[in-house]
Structures are given as structure tokens and as C-alpha cells.
Amino acid sequence: MNDPAKPPLRKSHRLSAAVYATTDYEYHFTVCARHQGQPFTNEQMAESVIDSLLWTRTKRNWLLFCFCLMPDHLHFVCRLTDKEVRLINHGVRGYQPEGILDHLANFKSYTTNQSWRLGFQGKLWQKGSYDRVIDLDWPFGEVVEYVLNNPVRKGLVRNWQDWKYSQIVDQWW
């Protein structure tokens, strides 16, 4: 029975830190802009976000299978490749394996700083992200197709290849 004097324990929607630090999975992320309307209709901002994502791929040794930057959010599908996991200090949580969520936090911080240089104010991104470890419930090819066809579903283009901010980066077949 619940003790009314104690607040209920909050259930985390995240998996363990170890899952986000492994090379065993592909990840699908959706990262949304925060209270900015459609910041990525600004071409300089959009190019800065894409350049930063590609830099993160190289610096952090990701396989970046595809991405699609929409006017107000970013989708991408990636996989870590470094077998050796670093431990980093996460404050009260202690030392945790460095993983894709750490890389994403750095990416969001950097692109927010870039946005300020372009005249934006406040935080560029929402605090969290929507992420999925790709599994058999949603096959990899369907996830990539979903990401790339986002501008088609929104009526922005007829073919995903016509969207300036969608790309297949690393081959998976």
C-alpha cells in the first residue's frame, strides 16, 4: 500500500546508462526545438545544426545512418562504434559510462550557443529527447524510411530527396 506521506517514486522513461553506452544497438532520436517556433527555417541555423551533427558523428565515432532536420525538430538514427567505454563523473549519480546521451547533451549545448550568435535567445532545444533503441518491433529499414519521409508526410516535398535537410550518411546494407 502507498504511504500518503511519501510521494510516489517517479518512473524513469530512460533505459540504464549502460544501454546508451553500448555498441550493440541502433538509436532513433527526435529532438524538438523549445519555444522558438520554427528556428530551422533559418538557413544559417539549419546548416549549423547539420554541421554540428556531422562533427559529432566524426568526433564521437558514430555511424550516422540518416537524419532529417525539420523546421522545428531533428530526427536521426545512429550507432556507437567505440568498443572502449569511458567513465565520466555524473555528479550525484557517480561515475557512469559515457554514452550517446552525453554526446547529445554536448551537441545541444553547442548548437544553442551557435543559435545565440545568430540572434536567437534562450534555449534552442527542449530539455529531453524522444529516443528509441531500435528492435524487432520496429525494423531498422522502417525507422530510416520514417525519418527520411518526415518532410513528405508534412507536405513540404513530394520526395524525401528533395528536402535539403535530409540525408543518408553511413550505409547499413
Rosetta blueprint (number, residue, H / E / L):
1 M L
2 N L
3 D L
4 P L
5 A L
6 K L
7 P L
8 P L
9 L L
10 R L
11 K L
12 S L
13 H L
14 R L
15 L L
16 S L
17 A L
18 A L
19 V H
20 Y H
21 A H
22 T L
23 T L
24 D L
25 Y L
26 E L
27 Y E
28 H E
29 F E
30 T E
31 V E
32 C E
33 A E
34 R L
35 H L
36 Q L
37 G L
38 Q L
39 P H
40 F H
41 T H
42 N L
43 E H
44 Q H
45 M H
46 A H
47 E H
48 S H
49 V H
50 I H
51 D H
52 S H
53 L H
54 L H
55 W H
56 T H
57 R H
58 T H
59 K H
60 R L
61 N L
62 W E
63 L E
64 L E
65 F E
66 C E
67 F E
68 C E
69 L E
70 M L
71 P L
72 D L
73 H E
74 L E
75 H E
76 F E
77 V E
78 C E
79 R E
80 L E
81 T L
82 D L
83 K L
84 E L
85 V L
86 R L
87 L E
88 I E
89 N E
90 H L
91 G H
92 V H
93 R H
94 G L
95 Y E
96 Q E
97 P E
98 E L
99 G L
100 I H
101 L H
102 D H
103 H H
104 L H
105 A H
106 N H
107 F H
108 K H
109 S H
110 Y H
111 T H
112 T H
113 N H
114 Q H
115 S H
116 W H
117 R H
118 L L
119 G L
120 F L
121 Q L
122 G L
123 K L
124 L L
125 W E
126 Q L
127 K L
128 G L
129 S L
130 Y E
131 D E
132 R E
133 V E
134 I L
135 D L
136 L L
137 D L
138 W L
139 P L
140 F H
141 G H
142 E H
143 V H
144 V H
145 E H
146 Y H
147 V H
148 L H
149 N L
150 N H
151 P H
152 V H
153 R H
154 K L
155 G L
156 L L
157 V L
158 R L
159 N L
160 W H
161 Q H
162 D H
163 W L
164 K L
165 Y L
166 S E
167 Q E
168 I E
169 V L
170 D L
171 Q L
172 W L
173 W L
